[in-house]
Amino acid sequence: MTRLFLALLLAFAPLAVAAQERVLSIGGSLTEVVVALGQEARLVGRDTTSTYPETVTDLPDVGYMRQLSPEGVLSVRPDLILLTEGAGPPETLATLRSAGVDLVTVAEGHSPEAVNEKIRAVAQALGVAQDGEVLAARVADEIAAARAAAVQASGRKPRVLFLLSNSGGRLTGAGTDTAAQAMIALAGGENALTGFAGYKALTDEAIASAAPDVLLVMERGAAGPQAKTDYLSHPAITATPAGQAGRVVQMEGMFLLGFGPRTGQAIAALHGALYPEPR
């Protein structure tokens, strides 16, 4: 895209639109909040992680949240951009601010309280604070009910190994201070990896020491069913309790880790998978 075209976008993007009525949502959970607040009609674009509900996929995709370009973002002529924490890069955000577009960054968090704060922040930015309070209360009730069921589960907590990816046989797992660890705990499980923070490539020895009862992996579209076999056939996994029992739980990534309006449903779904009803 030429410098001239970018200059024109910068000059005219803030004009010819009603204030705050052309909203671009960057971050799948934020987009879910916008829709849950009944404000989907104001959306003019989304980022690649925003795929739920399915209706939002008809919107223009401006790119991955951490690799945004000014040209792509301004092409949908937003006057308000909702950004999940960590979106960028910083130079793109600086260019957008210089174009006169309102940017609201919403903090991420991996707790029920963080979910409610996210809902309230989005609602405040959209000018529907009261609707935000109603939604936050409903979601809080759903989370509380799901957590109560998890707390009541009897028996030893299953050790859960969350695997972010399997790249050429190299497995990446979730340690402490991650959305995966938080969700596992909320659902009544125990994270099998505790010796490090964040996400890290795992050695065969680390997997053996983790001794997971259950593998938790993300669905990846049409390749999802095959991925289950790929994990179970990994040499380091086959010797673990999870590998021997063939216990793999697959869940859609944003549903499981987004910490948005569906968090209560995600806790309940994961708890059900970790504590299946006896046949």
N, C-alpha and C positions, 0 to 999 in steps of 0.2 A: 504494500500500500504506500502511495507516494506521500512525501512530506506535506504537499499541498492539501491532499485529501484529509490527512490527520488535522491540519490546521483548521480546515473548514469544520470538521467535526467538533473541535475544541471551541470554535467560535459560536456555533449555532446549537449544539446539543442542549444547553439549558433553556433555550427559547422555544416558543410555540407549543408548550405543553403546560397543562395545569399543574400547579405546585403539588409535589408529592403524589401525583396520580400515576406516574409511570415508574413502576418499581422493578428493580432487578435484584433477584435473590441469589447470593453466592454462598452455597452450603446446603446440603440436602436437608438437614434438620430444620434450618431456617425456612426453607421453602415449605416444608410440611407445616410449620407453625403458621405461615401466611395463609395457607389453604384452610387449616383448621379454624382460623379466625374468620373465615368467610370472605377473605380479601383476594382470592385468586384472580378475579377480573382485573385487578390492578397490575398484575405481573406482565412484564413485556419481555422477559428473558430469564434464563436460568444458567447455572453452571453444570458441568458434566456430572457432578455427584447428585444433582437433583433429579431423581427419577420416580419419586412417589409423591402424590398419586400419579397414575399413568397419564392423566390429562395434562400434566405439566410438561411431558415430553414433546408435546406439540409446539412448545415455545422455542424460540431461537436459543441455541446453545452457544454461550460466549467463551467456552473453554474450561480447562481444569482450574479449580479455585486457587492453586498456588502458582499458576503459570499464566495469569491473565495478561492480555495485551490491551492497551488503551483503544486501539482500533476496534477490536472485537467488542469491548464493553460499550463504547460510545455508539456503535452501529445500531443499537436498539434504543438509543436516545432516552436513557433513564434520567429522572430527576431525583430519585432516591435509590441508593444501593445499600442493601443489607449484606454485611460481610461477616462470615464466621471468623473467629479469631485465628490468625495464621494465614489468611488469604493474602495474596499479593501477586507479584513481588512489590516491594516498597516503592520502586520508581514508577510503577503503573499507578499505584494509589496516589502518589504525588501529582501525576499528570491529571488524574481524574478530579482531584481537588482543585487544581488550577483551572479546570474547565467549568467550575461552578456547580458540580454535582454534589449533592448531599451524600456523605458516606457515614453509615452507622455500623460500627464494629460491635458484634455481640460476643460476649465471653463464652468460652467452652467450659464444660465441667462434667464430671462423671458421678453426679450424685442427684438424688431426687430434688434437693434444693436448687441445684444448678439448672435442672430442667425448668423449674418454675420461674427462675430468674430469666432464663432465655425467653420463655413465653412472654413474660411481662415486658422485657426489653423490646421485642419485636412489636408487640401491641402498642407500646408507647411511641415507637418510631412511626407507626402507621396511623396514629391518632385514634386508636380504638382501645384505650387503656381499660375501660370497663369490661369489654369483651375479653380482654386478656386475663382479667381477674377470674372471670367465669371459667375460661378454658383451663387456667392454672389450677383452680380448685378441682375441676373434674379429673384432670390428669393426676393430681396429687392423690385423689381418692383411689384411682386405678392402681397407682404404684403402691399405695399402702396396702391394698387388698392383696396384691401379688406378693408383696414382701411377707405379709402375715402368713400366707400359705407356705412360703418357703421356710419360714421359721418353724412351722409346725411339723416339717418333715422329720421323720425319725430315722435313726441309723447313722452310720458314718457318712460324713460329707464326701461325695465323690471328688477325686483329684482330677482337675480338668486342665488339659493342655490346649491352649488356643494357638493355632498355627495361622499366621497371616498369609504365608505363601509357601509353595513348594517349587522352587526354581531349579530345575535340573537336578533334583534330589537334595537340594540344600534347603533346609527348613528354617523358617523364621518364626520365633515364638514371642509371646507377650509376657513380660515380667511385671513388676510392680508399677504403680502410677500410670496405668493404661486404662482405656475404656473397657477393654476385654476383662481385665482383672476385676474392675468395679462391677460389671454385669454378672460375672461368675459368682461373686460374693452375694449380690442382691438376689440371685436365683437359688442360693443355698448350696453352692459348690465351693471348692477350695482351689485356688490357682496352683497348679503344679510347679510353676516357676517363680521363685522368690529371691533368687540371688542377684538380681539386677533390675534396673528400672528401664522402662521403655520396651522397644522391640529389638530383637537381636537374633543374628544367625546362630543356630544351635549345633553343637557338636553331638556326635552319637553318644558320647559319655553323658552329656547334659540331659539328653532325652531319656537315657536309661535311668539316671538318678531321679528324674522327675517322676518316673513310674506312674504315668497317668492312667486313670480308670476310663476316661472319656477323652476323645479328641473333639475339639470344637473348631470348625473351619467355616469359611464363608462360601456361599454359593457363587458360582461364576458363570451365570447364564447357562447356555446349552452344554457347557463343559462340566457343569456341576456334578452330575452322576459319575462321570469318569474320574473326577478329582477324588472322590471317596476311595475308589480302588487304588489310585496313585498313592494316597497317604498310607493306606493299610499295607501296601506292598513294599514300603520303604524299609530297608533292613533294620534301621534303628527302632522303628515302630513295632515291627512284628514281635519283638521280645517283650514288649510292655503289656501290662494288663489290658489296656485299651485295644492293642493290636491283636492279642490273643482272643479277646471277646468280640472283636469286630465292631467296637462301639465308636461310631463317628456321628457327630451331630452337625448338620449343615444348616446355616441360617443366612439370610440375605444381610449383607454388610451394614447398610444404613439402618435397617430395622433393629439389628442387634446392637450396634455401636453408636448410633446417631444421637442418643439421649435427647429425643424430641418428643412430640405428643404421643407416640406409640410406645413409650418406655414401659409402661405398665403391662402392655400386651407382650412386649419382648421378654420381660422378666417371667411372666407366666408361661410363655412358650418354652423358654430355656429350662425353667424349673420342671416342666412336664417332660422334657427330653432327658433331663438328668435323673429324674425319679419316675420312670415309666410305671404305669399301672401293671401289676402282675396279671398274666394271662390265665 
